[in-house]
Amino acid sequence: MSVVYHTALLLLRLCCQDAERESIEMQDNLDRIKEEKERLLNSLIEAERQIMLWEKKTQLAKETREAVDSDVGQGEIAVIYVELSSDNQPILLFVCHRLKSII
């Protein structure tokens, strides 16, 4: 075989080795990118879960506040008011009346 043939064969091997090395580097890079993508996706899912939990807590707090502001306490105060009226205790009756007007 000729020197030209051996030289061409050697150059071909070197090119193949370079291409193989580059392919391995690209595969490693792809693997790192996939891992990073998975980590970011998991972080996003966790963030969305936390947002939904906070939205639920906020909604429950709002509903609770609305329920307390409108209903709870009114019946109890009315009962106390009636009891105090029957006992004829003016100071406690006044306090109860003030509470009723606040709530």
PyMOL commands that set and color helices and strands:
alter all, ss='L'
color gray80, all
select helices_A, chain A and resi 3-70+74-87+90-102
alter helices_A, ss='H'
color red, helices_A
deselect
rebuild
show_as cartoon
